[in-house]
């Protein structure tokens, strides 16, 4: 547990510092999107790279961990499809919403279909 804390503490300390600075109005509101971009697109990938590069490859490719992750993902996707599908929302949209529910951080790494995902959640109008 201490190893996880040592790796993740700098990232969360940076998030906390940004929150405190914005809450105390030490930063103007216009600076917050830039700070968010720095944390999400620079600090977090650097932390994940450092963690991955120092972890032995056997631990990264652990079959039991992958199996538990896959099982939990399948349960969550199945639950989300069952809860979402109805007369108005058909299989295609329900399955996309289920994937977004199970793998929501995929979109922030630009590996998802942002246009389709945004349309499915009503953030933009669908193209005809």
DRENBA-349908 format. One record per residue: residue number from 1; residue in one letter; z negated, x, y negated of N, C-alpha, C in turn. Coordinates in nm, 2 decimals. Each point is the difference from the previous one (the first is absolute). Last residue first. Example, Ala and Ser with C-alpha at 12.3 -4.5 7.8 and 13.67 -1.06 7.14 Angstrom:
2
+------+------+--------+--------+---------+--------+---------+----------+--------+--------+---------+
: resi : resn :   n.up : n.east : n.north :  ca.up : ca.east : ca.north :   c.up : c.east : c.north :
+------+------+--------+--------+---------+--------+---------+----------+--------+--------+---------+
:    2 :    S :  -0.71 :   1.28 :    0.22 :   0.00 :    0.09 :    -0.11 :  -0.08 :  -0.08 :   -0.11 :
:    1 :    A :   0.01 :   0.03 :    0.57 :   0.00 :   -0.09 :    -0.12 :   0.00 :   0.09 :   -0.12 :
+------+------+--------+--------+---------+--------+---------+----------+--------+--------+---------+
//
This chain:
128
+------+------+--------+--------+---------+--------+---------+----------+--------+--------+---------+
: resi : resn :   n.up : n.east : n.north :  ca.up : ca.east : ca.north :   c.up : c.east : c.north :
+------+------+--------+--------+---------+--------+---------+----------+--------+--------+---------+
:  128 :    X :   3.96 :  -2.70 :   -1.41 :   0.08 :   -0.10 :     0.08 :   0.14 :   0.06 :    0.03 :
:  127 :    X :  -0.53 :   0.20 :   -0.11 :   0.14 :    0.00 :    -0.03 :   0.08 :  -0.10 :    0.08 :
:  126 :    X :  -0.53 :  -0.04 :   -0.14 :   0.09 :    0.05 :     0.10 :   0.14 :  -0.01 :   -0.05 :
:  125 :    X :  -0.44 :   0.08 :   -0.31 :   0.09 :   -0.11 :     0.05 :   0.09 :   0.06 :    0.10 :
:  124 :    X :  -0.50 :   0.20 :   -0.08 :   0.13 :   -0.01 :    -0.07 :   0.09 :  -0.11 :    0.06 :
:  123 :    X :  -0.45 :   0.07 :    0.14 :  -0.01 :    0.08 :    -0.12 :   0.14 :   0.00 :   -0.08 :
:  122 :    X :  -0.15 :  -0.22 :    0.44 :   0.02 :   -0.08 :    -0.12 :  -0.01 :   0.08 :   -0.13 :
:  121 :    X :  -0.01 :   0.13 :    0.48 :  -0.13 :   -0.03 :    -0.05 :   0.01 :  -0.07 :   -0.14 :
:  120 :    X :   0.38 :   0.15 :    0.24 :  -0.07 :   -0.08 :     0.10 :  -0.14 :  -0.05 :   -0.06 :
:  119 :    X :   0.28 :   0.29 :   -0.25 :   0.05 :   -0.13 :     0.00 :  -0.08 :  -0.09 :    0.10 :
:  118 :    X :  -0.10 :   0.45 :   -0.02 :  -0.04 :   -0.06 :    -0.13 :   0.05 :  -0.14 :    0.00 :
:  117 :    X :   0.13 :   0.26 :    0.36 :  -0.14 :   -0.03 :     0.01 :  -0.05 :  -0.07 :   -0.13 :
:  116 :    X :   0.45 :   0.14 :    0.03 :  -0.03 :   -0.11 :     0.09 :  -0.14 :  -0.03 :    0.00 :
:  115 :    X :   0.12 :   0.37 :   -0.25 :   0.07 :   -0.11 :    -0.06 :  -0.03 :  -0.13 :    0.09 :
:  114 :    X :  -0.16 :   0.43 :    0.15 :  -0.07 :   -0.05 :    -0.12 :   0.06 :  -0.13 :   -0.05 :
:  113 :    X :  -0.02 :   0.24 :    0.48 :   0.11 :   -0.06 :    -0.08 :  -0.06 :  -0.07 :   -0.12 :
:  112 :    X :  -0.20 :   0.46 :    0.23 :   0.02 :   -0.14 :     0.03 :   0.12 :  -0.06 :   -0.07 :
:  111 :    X :  -0.21 :   0.44 :   -0.03 :   0.07 :   -0.01 :     0.13 :   0.02 :  -0.14 :    0.04 :
:  110 :    X :  -0.23 :   0.23 :   -0.40 :   0.14 :   -0.03 :    -0.01 :   0.07 :   0.00 :    0.13 :
:  109 :    X :  -0.48 :   0.03 :   -0.10 :   0.06 :    0.12 :     0.04 :   0.15 :  -0.01 :    0.00 :
:  108 :    X :  -0.28 :  -0.37 :   -0.10 :  -0.03 :    0.10 :    -0.10 :   0.06 :   0.14 :    0.03 :
:  107 :    X :   0.04 :  -0.37 :    0.31 :   0.07 :   -0.02 :    -0.13 :  -0.02 :   0.10 :   -0.10 :
:  106 :    X :  -0.25 :  -0.01 :    0.40 :   0.13 :    0.05 :     0.02 :   0.09 :  -0.01 :   -0.12 :
:  105 :    X :  -0.46 :  -0.17 :    0.06 :   0.02 :    0.13 :    -0.07 :   0.14 :   0.06 :    0.02 :
:  104 :    X :  -0.14 :  -0.41 :    0.23 :   0.02 :   -0.02 :    -0.14 :   0.02 :   0.13 :   -0.08 :
:  103 :    X :   0.00 :  -0.19 :    0.50 :   0.03 :    0.13 :    -0.05 :   0.03 :   0.00 :   -0.15 :
:  102 :    X :  -0.14 :  -0.40 :    0.23 :  -0.05 :    0.10 :     0.09 :   0.02 :   0.15 :   -0.05 :
:  101 :    X :   0.15 :  -0.39 :   -0.25 :  -0.14 :   -0.01 :     0.02 :  -0.05 :   0.11 :    0.09 :
:  100 :    X :   0.46 :  -0.03 :   -0.07 :  -0.06 :    0.04 :    -0.12 :  -0.16 :  -0.01 :    0.01 :
:   99 :    X :   0.26 :  -0.16 :    0.36 :   0.01 :    0.15 :    -0.01 :  -0.07 :   0.05 :   -0.13 :
:   98 :    X :   0.02 :  -0.46 :    0.05 :  -0.09 :    0.05 :     0.10 :   0.01 :   0.16 :    0.00 :
:   97 :    X :   0.30 :  -0.25 :   -0.26 :  -0.14 :    0.00 :    -0.06 :  -0.10 :   0.06 :    0.09 :
:   96 :    X :   0.44 :  -0.04 :    0.16 :  -0.01 :    0.10 :    -0.11 :  -0.14 :   0.00 :   -0.06 :
:   95 :    X :   0.09 :  -0.32 :    0.32 :  -0.01 :    0.13 :     0.07 :  -0.01 :   0.11 :   -0.11 :
:   94 :    X :   0.07 :  -0.45 :   -0.14 :  -0.14 :    0.02 :     0.05 :  -0.01 :   0.14 :    0.07 :
:   93 :    X :   0.42 :  -0.13 :   -0.17 :  -0.10 :    0.03 :    -0.11 :  -0.14 :   0.02 :    0.05 :
:   92 :    X :   0.34 :  -0.10 :    0.32 :   0.03 :    0.12 :    -0.07 :  -0.10 :   0.03 :   -0.11 :
:   91 :    X :  -0.04 :  -0.41 :    0.25 :  -0.03 :    0.12 :     0.08 :   0.02 :   0.12 :   -0.08 :
:   90 :    X :  -0.07 :  -0.43 :   -0.30 :   0.05 :    0.02 :     0.13 :  -0.03 :   0.14 :    0.06 :
:   89 :    X :  -0.20 :  -0.37 :   -0.38 :   0.01 :    0.14 :     0.02 :   0.05 :   0.03 :    0.15 :
:   88 :    X :  -0.06 :  -0.45 :   -0.14 :   0.06 :    0.06 :    -0.12 :   0.03 :   0.15 :    0.02 :
:   87 :    X :  -0.23 :  -0.26 :    0.34 :   0.13 :   -0.06 :    -0.03 :   0.08 :   0.06 :   -0.11 :
:   86 :    X :  -0.34 :   0.33 :    0.22 :  -0.01 :   -0.15 :    -0.01 :   0.14 :  -0.05 :   -0.03 :
:   85 :    X :  -0.31 :   0.50 :    0.08 :   0.12 :   -0.08 :     0.04 :  -0.03 :  -0.15 :   -0.01 :
:   84 :    X :  -0.34 :   0.34 :   -0.07 :   0.10 :   -0.01 :    -0.11 :   0.11 :  -0.10 :    0.03 :
:   83 :    X :  -0.37 :   0.14 :    0.30 :  -0.06 :   -0.06 :    -0.11 :   0.10 :  -0.03 :   -0.11 :
:   82 :    X :   0.14 :   0.22 :    0.39 :  -0.05 :   -0.13 :     0.04 :  -0.06 :  -0.07 :   -0.12 :
:   81 :    X :   0.14 :   0.45 :   -0.06 :   0.12 :   -0.09 :     0.03 :  -0.05 :  -0.14 :    0.03 :
:   80 :    X :  -0.33 :   0.33 :   -0.06 :   0.06 :   -0.04 :    -0.13 :   0.12 :  -0.09 :    0.02 :
:   79 :    X :  -0.22 :   0.17 :    0.39 :  -0.09 :   -0.10 :    -0.07 :   0.07 :  -0.04 :   -0.14 :
:   78 :    X :   0.22 :   0.33 :    0.26 :   0.00 :   -0.13 :     0.07 :  -0.08 :  -0.10 :   -0.08 :
:   77 :    X :  -0.02 :   0.44 :   -0.16 :   0.13 :   -0.06 :    -0.02 :   0.01 :  -0.13 :    0.06 :
:   76 :    X :  -0.39 :   0.24 :    0.08 :   0.01 :   -0.04 :    -0.14 :   0.13 :  -0.07 :   -0.03 :
:   75 :    X :  -0.06 :   0.19 :    0.43 :  -0.09 :   -0.11 :    -0.02 :   0.01 :  -0.06 :   -0.14 :
:   74 :    X :   0.23 :   0.40 :    0.09 :   0.06 :   -0.12 :     0.07 :  -0.08 :  -0.12 :   -0.01 :
:   73 :    X :  -0.18 :   0.40 :   -0.17 :   0.11 :   -0.04 :    -0.08 :   0.07 :  -0.12 :    0.06 :
:   72 :    X :  -0.34 :   0.20 :    0.24 :  -0.06 :   -0.07 :    -0.11 :   0.12 :  -0.05 :   -0.09 :
:   71 :    X :   0.12 :   0.26 :    0.37 :  -0.06 :   -0.12 :     0.04 :  -0.05 :  -0.08 :   -0.12 :
:   70 :    X :   0.16 :   0.43 :   -0.08 :   0.11 :   -0.09 :     0.04 :  -0.06 :  -0.13 :    0.04 :
:   69 :    X :  -0.31 :   0.34 :   -0.09 :   0.07 :   -0.04 :    -0.12 :   0.11 :  -0.10 :    0.02 :
:   68 :    X :  -0.22 :   0.19 :    0.37 :  -0.09 :   -0.09 :    -0.07 :   0.07 :  -0.05 :   -0.13 :
:   67 :    X :   0.24 :   0.33 :    0.24 :  -0.01 :   -0.13 :     0.08 :  -0.09 :  -0.10 :   -0.07 :
:   66 :    X :   0.03 :   0.44 :   -0.18 :   0.12 :   -0.08 :    -0.02 :   0.00 :  -0.13 :    0.07 :
:   65 :    X :  -0.36 :   0.28 :    0.08 :   0.00 :   -0.04 :    -0.14 :   0.12 :  -0.08 :   -0.03 :
:   64 :    X :  -0.02 :   0.21 :    0.42 :  -0.09 :   -0.12 :    -0.01 :  -0.01 :  -0.05 :   -0.14 :
:   63 :    X :   0.27 :   0.38 :    0.07 :   0.05 :   -0.12 :     0.06 :  -0.09 :  -0.12 :    0.00 :
:   62 :    X :   0.05 :   0.44 :   -0.34 :  -0.09 :   -0.05 :     0.10 :   0.05 :  -0.14 :    0.05 :
:   61 :    X :   0.16 :   0.36 :   -0.33 :   0.08 :   -0.07 :     0.10 :  -0.08 :  -0.06 :    0.11 :
:   60 :    X :  -0.20 :   0.26 :   -0.35 :   0.09 :   -0.09 :    -0.07 :   0.08 :  -0.09 :    0.09 :
:   59 :    X :  -0.29 :   0.34 :    0.18 :  -0.08 :   -0.11 :    -0.06 :   0.09 :  -0.10 :   -0.08 :
:   58 :    X :   0.20 :   0.39 :    0.18 :  -0.05 :   -0.09 :     0.11 :  -0.08 :  -0.11 :   -0.05 :
:   57 :    X :   0.15 :   0.34 :   -0.30 :   0.10 :   -0.10 :     0.04 :  -0.04 :  -0.09 :    0.11 :
:   56 :    X :  -0.36 :   0.21 :   -0.35 :   0.08 :    0.05 :     0.12 :   0.10 :  -0.11 :    0.04 :
:   55 :    X :  -0.17 :   0.04 :   -0.51 :  -0.04 :   -0.06 :     0.13 :   0.09 :   0.05 :    0.11 :
:   54 :    X :   0.06 :   0.11 :   -0.46 :  -0.11 :    0.08 :     0.05 :  -0.05 :  -0.07 :    0.13 :
:   53 :    X :   0.36 :  -0.18 :   -0.25 :   0.04 :    0.14 :     0.02 :  -0.12 :   0.08 :    0.07 :
:   52 :    X :  -0.05 :  -0.46 :   -0.14 :   0.09 :    0.01 :     0.11 :   0.03 :   0.14 :    0.04 :
:   51 :    X :  -0.27 :  -0.09 :   -0.39 :  -0.07 :   -0.05 :     0.12 :   0.09 :   0.02 :    0.13 :
:   50 :    X :   0.19 :   0.10 :   -0.42 :  -0.10 :    0.10 :     0.03 :  -0.08 :  -0.04 :    0.13 :
:   49 :    X :   0.32 :  -0.31 :   -0.16 :   0.06 :    0.13 :     0.05 :  -0.10 :   0.10 :    0.04 :
:   48 :    X :  -0.15 :  -0.39 :   -0.21 :   0.04 :   -0.03 :     0.14 :   0.07 :   0.12 :    0.06 :
:   47 :    X :  -0.13 :   0.03 :   -0.45 :  -0.12 :   -0.01 :     0.08 :   0.04 :  -0.02 :    0.15 :
:   46 :    X :   0.34 :  -0.01 :   -0.33 :  -0.05 :    0.14 :     0.02 :  -0.12 :   0.00 :    0.09 :
:   45 :    X :   0.19 :  -0.42 :   -0.11 :   0.08 :    0.08 :     0.09 :  -0.05 :   0.14 :    0.02 :
:   44 :    X :  -0.24 :  -0.26 :   -0.32 :  -0.01 :   -0.05 :     0.14 :   0.09 :   0.07 :    0.10 :
:   43 :    X :   0.02 :   0.12 :   -0.47 :  -0.13 :    0.03 :     0.06 :  -0.01 :  -0.04 :    0.15 :
:   42 :    X :   0.41 :  -0.11 :   -0.24 :  -0.03 :    0.14 :     0.00 :  -0.13 :   0.03 :    0.08 :
:   41 :    X :   0.17 :  -0.45 :   -0.08 :   0.12 :    0.08 :     0.04 :  -0.02 :   0.15 :    0.00 :
:   40 :    X :  -0.36 :  -0.33 :   -0.11 :   0.08 :   -0.05 :     0.12 :   0.11 :   0.09 :    0.04 :
:   39 :    X :  -0.27 :   0.11 :   -0.38 :  -0.08 :   -0.01 :     0.11 :   0.08 :  -0.04 :    0.13 :
:   38 :    X :   0.22 :   0.02 :   -0.42 :  -0.04 :    0.14 :     0.04 :  -0.08 :  -0.01 :    0.13 :
:   37 :    X :   0.13 :  -0.40 :   -0.20 :   0.11 :    0.07 :     0.06 :  -0.04 :   0.13 :    0.05 :
:   36 :    X :  -0.32 :  -0.24 :   -0.24 :   0.03 :   -0.06 :     0.13 :   0.11 :   0.07 :    0.07 :
:   35 :    X :  -0.08 :   0.13 :   -0.44 :  -0.11 :    0.04 :     0.09 :   0.02 :  -0.05 :    0.14 :
:   34 :    X :   0.29 :  -0.16 :   -0.33 :   0.03 :    0.14 :     0.03 :  -0.11 :   0.06 :    0.09 :
:   33 :    X :  -0.06 :  -0.44 :   -0.16 :   0.11 :    0.01 :     0.10 :   0.04 :   0.14 :    0.03 :
:   32 :    X :  -0.35 :  -0.06 :   -0.33 :  -0.04 :   -0.04 :     0.14 :   0.12 :   0.00 :    0.10 :
:   31 :    X :   0.00 :   0.08 :   -0.50 :  -0.01 :    0.12 :     0.09 :  -0.02 :  -0.04 :    0.15 :
:   30 :    X :   0.00 :  -0.31 :   -0.38 :   0.14 :    0.05 :     0.03 :   0.00 :   0.11 :    0.10 :
:   29 :    X :  -0.41 :  -0.18 :   -0.18 :   0.06 :   -0.08 :     0.11 :   0.14 :   0.04 :    0.04 :
:   28 :    X :  -0.34 :   0.37 :   -0.20 :   0.07 :   -0.12 :    -0.05 :   0.06 :  -0.08 :    0.12 :
:   27 :    X :  -0.44 :   0.31 :    0.05 :   0.14 :    0.00 :     0.01 :   0.06 :  -0.12 :   -0.06 :
:   26 :    X :  -0.45 :   0.04 :   -0.01 :   0.03 :    0.14 :    -0.03 :   0.15 :   0.02 :    0.01 :
:   25 :    X :  -0.29 :  -0.41 :    0.08 :   0.11 :    0.01 :    -0.10 :   0.02 :   0.14 :   -0.05 :
:   24 :    X :  -0.28 :  -0.18 :    0.37 :  -0.07 :    0.05 :    -0.13 :   0.10 :   0.02 :   -0.11 :
:   23 :    X :   0.17 :  -0.13 :    0.42 :  -0.10 :   -0.10 :    -0.03 :  -0.08 :   0.03 :   -0.13 :
:   22 :    X :   0.33 :   0.30 :    0.17 :   0.06 :   -0.12 :    -0.05 :  -0.10 :  -0.10 :   -0.04 :
:   21 :    X :  -0.15 :   0.40 :    0.20 :   0.06 :    0.03 :    -0.13 :   0.07 :  -0.12 :   -0.06 :
:   20 :    X :  -0.19 :  -0.04 :    0.43 :  -0.11 :    0.01 :    -0.10 :   0.06 :   0.03 :   -0.14 :
:   19 :    X :   0.30 :  -0.03 :    0.37 :  -0.06 :   -0.12 :    -0.03 :  -0.11 :   0.01 :   -0.11 :
:   18 :    X :   0.20 :   0.39 :    0.16 :   0.10 :   -0.08 :    -0.08 :  -0.06 :  -0.13 :   -0.04 :
:   17 :    X :  -0.25 :   0.27 :    0.29 :   0.00 :    0.06 :    -0.14 :   0.10 :  -0.08 :   -0.09 :
:   16 :    X :  -0.02 :  -0.12 :    0.46 :  -0.12 :   -0.03 :    -0.07 :   0.00 :   0.05 :   -0.15 :
:   15 :    X :   0.34 :   0.13 :    0.29 :   0.02 :   -0.14 :    -0.03 :  -0.13 :  -0.05 :   -0.08 :
:   14 :    X :  -0.01 :   0.44 :    0.15 :   0.10 :   -0.01 :    -0.10 :   0.02 :  -0.15 :   -0.04 :
:   13 :    X :  -0.28 :   0.09 :    0.36 :  -0.07 :    0.05 :    -0.13 :   0.10 :  -0.01 :   -0.11 :
:   12 :    X :   0.16 :  -0.09 :    0.43 :  -0.07 :   -0.11 :    -0.05 :  -0.08 :   0.04 :   -0.13 :
:   11 :    X :   0.25 :   0.34 :    0.21 :   0.09 :   -0.11 :    -0.04 :  -0.08 :  -0.11 :   -0.06 :
:   10 :    X :  -0.24 :   0.37 :    0.18 :   0.07 :    0.03 :    -0.13 :   0.09 :  -0.11 :   -0.04 :
:    9 :    X :  -0.24 :  -0.06 :    0.42 :  -0.08 :   -0.01 :    -0.12 :   0.08 :   0.04 :   -0.13 :
:    8 :    X :   0.16 :   0.02 :    0.48 :   0.03 :   -0.11 :    -0.09 :  -0.08 :  -0.01 :   -0.13 :
:    7 :    X :  -0.06 :   0.35 :    0.34 :   0.15 :   -0.01 :    -0.03 :   0.02 :  -0.11 :   -0.10 :
:    6 :    X :  -0.44 :   0.07 :    0.15 :   0.04 :    0.12 :    -0.07 :   0.15 :  -0.01 :   -0.04 :
:    5 :    X :  -0.18 :  -0.34 :    0.27 :  -0.05 :   -0.01 :    -0.14 :   0.04 :   0.12 :   -0.08 :
:    4 :    X :   0.10 :  -0.01 :    0.46 :   0.08 :   -0.10 :    -0.07 :  -0.04 :  -0.01 :   -0.15 :
:    3 :    X :  -0.25 :   0.28 :    0.28 :   0.13 :    0.06 :    -0.02 :   0.09 :  -0.10 :   -0.07 :
:    2 :    X :  -0.43 :  -0.14 :    0.13 :  -0.01 :    0.09 :    -0.12 :   0.14 :   0.07 :   -0.02 :
:    1 :    X :  -0.06 :  -0.27 :    0.38 :   0.00 :   -0.08 :    -0.12 :   0.00 :   0.09 :   -0.13 :
+------+------+--------+--------+---------+--------+---------+----------+--------+--------+---------+
//
